[in-house]
Amino acid sequence: MLRAGGMEEFITEEEEPWYDQRDLEQDLHLAAELGKTLLERNKELEDSLQQMYIDNEEQVQEIEYLSKQLELLREMNEQHAKVYEQLDVTARELEITNEKLVLESKASQQKIDRLTGTMDTLHAQVDSLTVRVEELRTLEELRVRREKTERRKTVHSFPCIKELCTAPRYEDGFLLANPGSVDLAEERPADEENERLRGIVSSLRAAMAAERSQREGAERECSAVLQEFERLEQRLLGAEGCQLRVQELEAELQEMQQLRRSRACLMGGMEDGLETLLGNGPETDTPEGGLGPEEGDDSEQGAAGQQVRKSCSDTALNAISARDASGRRQGSYAIHANGVRKRGMSILREVDEQYHALLEKYEGLLGKCRRHEESLCHAGVQTSRPVSRDPSVKDYGAVCAGPSGAGGAAACPPAFRRLPPRKALE
């Protein structure tokens, strides 16, 4: 176009000679400079347009990146909501477990009280058996003294025995008098002497029979008393074993009380940890930056909490550890609470095993006591028959045989019958 314009100007200059050649050249130079300036401006505009295209593409990429970040933040918020729901469920489970543990603690305390009462009854039983042994010993001493006095009375009540002691003949273990030893035998007739001697012999035979029966009764009573002593010695040994068992039960009871106290302390620590977990939880889901080294350590410890991290992906966990410090702290608290609950359950399992072992031992001891009681009752029934004809010996036999013959009250003291049943302990 510039060339066409220049040709027209040349034509007009030829046609119009009044136009100056210098003005024409100057106009041409100006036109060339203007064209050059326009070309440069056009290039600058093209460069600026290219730069605007580039900026537009960068802004589009930035918008896409921000939209992706927004989606990621939404996913993080959803995952945080899921984690909070899981924490709520865990807190409810911990509350239910705490209530169950409180009930179990009360039940164990009641069982401990029952065991304490059983040990008290065993102590009273041992004391009663000891008193019974002392009474039987005193009764045995009284019986020996009574037998000695009865023998002395028997010897003094038959003066003819002294006269027969000098005779050389014996009959049934007793000395019989010689008819020639009587002072009046020479003066009286033979018939009267024979009758007198026959009366003496009959009286001596009756005395011998009475003495023999008394001796047999004393031997039977002595054997019965010896059997009673053996039975009482066995009961004393059983009472000593019961006392040792009571001491062992007291030691085990103290151990169970210590375990119960430790369990109560553990439950108090779990409640404090749960309150801290609920009190320090974040209220908003806004991400925060700038993590410290302590929070990094908490994230390393948080790798052990599998129940909380199973619901979160690796990308979400990395984003939580990079942007959400409060969420990481919350995860560490939840992991700590799970660890405490596992330790508490292991301790409770050990306490339950120890208590079942103690209960089995107690049932074994109760069975032994019942078998011992039955054996003592049978032995008391067999040895409760007085056979002596002497009134004093009969009184003593009634004293010795009365407790066992009257339903086995001494051999089966009420303390055994007052023992708690097995179902009450279970």
C-alpha positions in Angstrom: 0.0 0.0 0.0 2.8 2.4 0.7 4.3 1.7 -2.7 1.0 2.3 -4.4 0.6 5.5 -2.5 4.2 6.5 -3.5 3.4 5.9 -7.2 0.3 7.9 -7.0 2.3 10.7 -5.4 4.9 10.5 -8.2 2.1 10.7 -10.7 0.7 13.7 -9.0 4.1 15.3 -8.8 4.6 14.8 -12.5 1.2 16.1 -13.1 1.6 18.8 -10.6 5.0 20.2 -10.8 4.3 22.5 -7.9 5.1 19.5 -5.4 8.6 19.5 -4.1 10.9 16.5 -4.4 12.4 17.0 -1.0 9.1 16.9 0.7 8.4 13.7 -1.1 11.6 12.1 0.2 10.9 13.3 3.6 7.5 11.8 3.5 9.0 8.5 2.3 11.4 8.5 5.2 8.7 9.2 7.6 6.6 6.5 6.1 9.4 4.0 6.4 10.1 4.9 10.0 6.4 4.7 10.8 6.2 1.3 9.1 9.2 0.1 11.1 7.7 1.4 14.3 4.5 -0.3 13.5 6.3 -3.6 12.8 8.1 -3.3 16.1 4.9 -2.5 17.9 3.3 -5.5 16.2 6.1 -7.8 17.4 5.7 -6.4 20.9 2.0 -7.1 20.8 2.6 -10.6 19.5 5.1 -11.2 22.3 2.7 -9.8 24.9 0.0 -12.0 23.4 2.2 -15.1 23.6 3.0 -14.2 27.2 -0.7 -13.8 28.0 -1.3 -17.2 26.5 1.5 -18.6 28.7 0.1 -16.9 31.8 -3.4 -18.1 30.9 -2.1 -21.7 30.7 -0.3 -21.3 34.0 -3.4 -20.0 35.6 -5.4 -22.9 34.2 -2.9 -25.3 35.6 -2.9 -23.5 38.9 -6.7 -23.7 39.0 -6.6 -27.4 38.3 -4.0 -27.9 41.0 -6.1 -25.9 43.4 -9.2 -28.0 42.5 -7.2 -31.1 43.2 -6.1 -29.7 46.5 -9.7 -28.9 47.3 -10.7 -32.5 46.5 -7.9 -33.8 48.7 -8.9 -31.5 51.5 -12.5 -32.8 51.2 -11.3 -36.4 51.3 -9.2 -35.5 54.4 -12.2 -33.9 56.1 -14.2 -37.1 55.3 -11.4 -39.3 56.7 -11.2 -37.0 59.8 -15.0 -37.5 60.3 -14.6 -41.3 60.0 -11.7 -41.2 62.5 -13.8 -39.1 64.9 -16.7 -41.6 64.5 -14.3 -44.5 65.3 -13.0 -42.6 68.3 -16.6 -42.1 69.5 -17.2 -45.8 69.1 -14.0 -46.6 70.9 -14.9 -44.3 73.7 -18.3 -46.0 74.1 -16.7 -49.4 74.1 -14.3 -48.2 76.7 -17.2 -46.9 78.8 -19.0 -50.3 78.5 -15.8 -52.1 79.4 -15.2 -49.8 82.3 -18.7 -50.6 83.6 -18.1 -54.3 83.2 -14.8 -54.1 85.0 -16.5 -52.2 87.9 -19.1 -55.0 88.2 -16.4 -57.6 88.1 -14.5 -55.8 90.8 -17.6 -55.7 93.0 -18.2 -59.5 92.4 -14.5 -60.2 93.2 -14.8 -58.2 96.3 -17.8 -60.1 97.4 -16.0 -63.4 96.7 -13.0 -62.2 98.7 -15.4 -61.4 101.6 -16.8 -64.9 101.4 -13.4 -66.4 101.4 -12.5 -64.3 104.4 -15.6 -65.5 106.2 -14.7 -69.1 105.3 -11.2 -68.6 106.7 -12.7 -67.2 109.9 -14.9 -70.3 110.3 -11.9 -72.5 109.7 -10.0 -70.6 112.4 -12.9 -71.1 114.8 -13.1 -74.8 113.9 -9.4 -75.3 114.6 -9.9 -73.6 118.0 -12.8 -75.8 118.8 -10.9 -78.9 117.9 -8.0 -77.8 120.1 -10.3 -77.2 123.0 -11.9 -80.7 122.4 -8.5 -82.3 122.5 -7.6 -80.6 125.8 -10.9 -81.7 127.3 -10.3 -85.3 126.2 -6.9 -85.3 127.7 -8.3 -84.1 131.0 -11.0 -86.7 130.8 -8.4 -89.4 130.2 -6.4 -88.3 133.3 -9.6 -88.3 135.4 -10.5 -91.8 134.1 -7.0 -93.1 135.1 -7.3 -91.6 138.5 -10.8 -93.1 138.9 -9.6 -96.5 137.9 -6.9 -96.4 140.5 -9.3 -95.3 143.2 -11.7 -98.1 142.2 -9.0 -100.7 142.4 -8.0 -99.5 145.8 -11.6 -99.6 147.0 -12.0 -103.1 145.6 -9.0 -104.4 147.4 -10.0 -102.9 150.7 -13.7 -104.1 150.3 -12.6 -107.8 150.2 -10.5 -108.5 153.4 -10.5 -112.2 152.7 -8.2 -111.5 149.7 -5.5 -110.6 152.1 -5.9 -113.9 153.9 -5.7 -115.8 150.6 -2.5 -114.1 149.6 -0.5 -116.4 151.7 -2.0 -119.6 150.3 0.2 -121.7 147.8 -2.7 -122.6 145.5 -4.2 -120.5 142.7 -7.4 -120.6 140.9 -8.1 -118.4 137.9 -5.3 -116.1 138.7 -6.4 -115.5 142.4 -5.1 -117.1 145.6 -7.4 -119.4 147.4 -7.2 -119.9 151.2 -6.2 -123.2 152.8 -8.9 -124.7 155.1 -6.2 -125.2 157.7 -5.5 -121.5 157.9 -8.6 -120.6 159.8 -8.1 -120.3 163.6 -11.5 -121.9 164.5 -11.2 -124.9 162.2 -10.0 -127.2 165.0 -12.9 -126.4 167.4 -15.8 -126.6 165.0 -17.2 -129.7 163.4 -16.1 -130.7 160.0 -19.6 -130.0 158.4 -19.8 -126.4 159.6 -16.2 -125.9 158.5 -17.0 -127.2 155.1 -20.1 -125.0 154.7 -18.1 -122.0 155.8 -15.3 -122.8 153.4 -17.9 -123.4 150.6 -19.4 -120.0 151.4 -16.0 -118.4 151.3 -15.2 -120.1 148.0 -18.5 -119.0 146.4 -18.0 -115.4 147.6 -14.5 -115.5 146.3 -15.7 -116.8 142.9 -18.3 -114.1 142.7 -15.7 -111.5 143.5 -13.4 -113.0 141.0 -16.1 -113.0 138.3 -17.0 -109.4 139.1 -13.3 -108.5 139.0 -12.9 -110.3 135.8 -15.9 -108.6 134.2 -14.7 -105.2 135.5 -11.2 -105.9 134.1 -12.7 -106.9 130.7 -14.9 -103.8 130.7 -11.8 -101.6 131.6 -9.9 -103.2 128.8 -12.7 -102.6 126.3 -13.0 -99.0 127.5 -9.2 -98.6 127.3 -9.2 -99.9 123.7 -12.1 -97.5 122.9 -10.3 -94.6 124.5 -7.1 -95.5 122.5 -9.2 -95.5 119.3 -10.7 -92.2 120.4 -7.2 -90.8 120.9 -6.1 -92.0 117.5 -9.1 -90.5 115.9 -8.5 -87.2 117.8 -4.9 -87.2 116.7 -6.0 -87.7 113.1 -8.4 -84.8 113.6 -5.7 -82.7 115.1 -3.4 -83.4 112.1 -6.3 -82.5 109.8 -6.9 -79.3 111.8 -3.2 -78.4 111.5 -3.4 -79.0 107.8 -6.5 -76.8 107.7 -4.7 -74.1 109.6 -1.8 -74.2 107.1 -4.3 -74.1 104.3 -6.0 -71.1 105.9 -2.6 -69.4 106.0 -2.1 -70.1 102.3 -5.6 -68.8 101.5 -4.8 -65.6 103.5 -1.6 -65.1 101.5 -3.5 -65.7 98.2 -6.2 -63.4 99.4 -3.7 -60.6 100.0 -2.3 -61.2 96.5 -5.8 -60.9 95.0 -6.4 -57.7 97.0 -3.1 -56.3 95.6 -4.1 -57.3 92.1 -7.6 -55.7 92.6 -6.0 -52.5 93.8 -3.6 -52.5 90.8 -6.6 -53.1 88.5 -8.5 -50.2 90.1 -5.5 -47.9 89.6 -5.3 -49.1 86.0 -9.0 -48.4 85.4 -8.5 -44.9 86.9 -5.6 -44.3 84.5 -7.7 -45.4 81.6 -10.5 -43.0 82.6 -8.1 -40.1 82.9 -6.6 -41.0 79.5 -10.1 -41.1 77.9 -11.0 -37.7 79.4 -7.7 -36.2 78.1 -8.5 -37.7 74.7 -11.9 -36.2 74.5 -10.8 -32.8 76.0 -7.8 -32.3 73.6 -9.7 -33.3 70.4 -9.7 -30.7 67.6 -13.0 -28.9 66.8 -12.3 -27.8 63.2 -10.7 -29.4 60.2 -8.6 -26.5 59.0 -5.1 -27.6 58.1 -2.1 -26.2 59.9 1.6 -26.2 58.9 4.9 -26.2 60.6 5.3 -29.5 62.5 7.8 -29.8 65.3 10.1 -32.8 66.2 7.9 -33.9 69.0 4.9 -34.3 66.7 7.1 -36.3 64.4 7.8 -38.7 67.2 4.1 -38.9 67.9 3.5 -39.9 64.3 6.1 -42.7 64.6 4.4 -44.0 67.8 1.1 -43.7 66.0 2.1 -46.4 63.5 1.2 -49.0 66.2 -2.6 -48.1 66.3 -3.9 -50.5 63.7 -7.6 -50.0 64.5 -7.4 -46.2 63.8 -5.2 -46.4 60.7 -7.0 -49.2 59.0 -9.6 -46.8 57.7 -7.1 -44.3 56.3 -5.1 -44.6 53.1 -1.4 -43.9 52.9 -1.9 -40.6 51.1 -4.4 -39.4 53.7 -2.0 -40.3 56.5 0.8 -38.5 54.8 -1.4 -35.5 54.4 -2.5 -35.7 58.0 1.1 -35.9 59.3 2.1 -33.0 57.0 -0.8 -30.5 57.6 -2.9 -31.6 60.6 -0.9 -31.5 63.9 -4.0 -31.8 66.1 -5.2 -34.9 64.2 -1.8 -36.6 64.7 -2.0 -35.8 68.4 -5.5 -37.2 68.5 -4.3 -40.4 66.8 -1.5 -40.8 69.3 -4.0 -40.4 72.2 -6.2 -43.1 70.6 -3.2 -45.5 70.2 -2.2 -44.9 73.8 -5.8 -45.6 75.0 -5.8 -48.9 72.9 -2.5 -50.0 74.4 -3.7 -49.2 77.9 -6.9 -51.2 77.3 -4.9 -54.2 76.0 -2.7 -54.1 79.1 -5.7 -53.9 81.3 -7.4 -56.9 79.6 -4.2 -59.0 80.0 -4.0 -58.1 83.7 -7.7 -59.0 84.2 -7.1 -62.3 82.4 -4.2 -63.1 84.8 -6.4 -62.1 87.8 -9.2 -64.4 86.5 -6.8 -67.3 86.1 -5.4 -66.8 89.6 -8.9 -66.6 91.0 -10.1 -69.8 89.3 -7.0 -71.6 90.6 -7.7 -70.3 94.1 -11.4 -71.4 93.7 -10.3 -74.9 92.7 -8.0 -75.2 95.6 -10.7 -74.0 98.0 -13.2 -76.6 96.5 -10.5 -79.3 97.0 -10.0 -78.2 100.6 -13.8 -78.2 101.1 -14.1 -81.7 99.7 -11.3 -82.9 102.0 -13.0 -81.4 105.0 -16.3 -83.1 104.1 -14.7 -86.5 103.6 -12.9 -86.0 106.9 -16.2 -85.1 108.5 -17.9 -88.2 107.2 -15.0 -90.4 108.3 -15.1 -88.8 111.8 -18.9 -89.3 112.0 -18.5 -93.1 111.1 -15.7 -93.5 113.5 -17.7 -91.8 116.3 -20.7 -94.1 115.6 -18.5 -97.2 115.9 -16.7 -96.1 119.1 -19.8 -94.8 121.0 -20.9 -98.0 122.9 -20.2 -98.0 126.7 -19.9 -101.6 128.0 -18.7 -101.3 131.6 -21.0 -102.2 134.4 -19.3 -99.9 136.9 -21.4 -96.7 137.5 -18.4 -94.5 137.5 -17.0 -96.1 134.3 -20.5 -95.8 132.7 -20.5 -92.1 133.4 -17.2 -91.6 131.8 -18.2 -93.8 128.8 -21.3 -91.7 128.4 -19.2 -88.6 128.5 -16.7 -90.0 125.9 -19.3 -91.6 123.6 -22.1 -89.0 124.0 -20.8 -86.4 121.5 -20.2 -89.0 118.8 -23.3 -91.0 119.5 -25.6 -88.0 119.5 -25.5 -87.3 115.8 -21.7 -86.6 115.7 -22.0 -83.1 117.3 -18.4 -83.1 118.5 -16.9 -85.0 115.6 -19.0 -82.8 113.2 -18.9 -79.3 114.7 -21.4 -76.7 113.4 -18.6 -74.8 111.7 -18.3 -77.5 109.1 -22.1 -77.4 108.4 -22.0 -73.6 108.2 -19.5 -73.6 105.3 -20.8 -71.7 102.2 -22.0 -74.0 99.4 -20.2 -74.3 96.1 -22.8 -72.6 94.1 -22.6 -69.5 96.2 -18.9 -69.1 95.3 -19.4 -69.7 91.7 
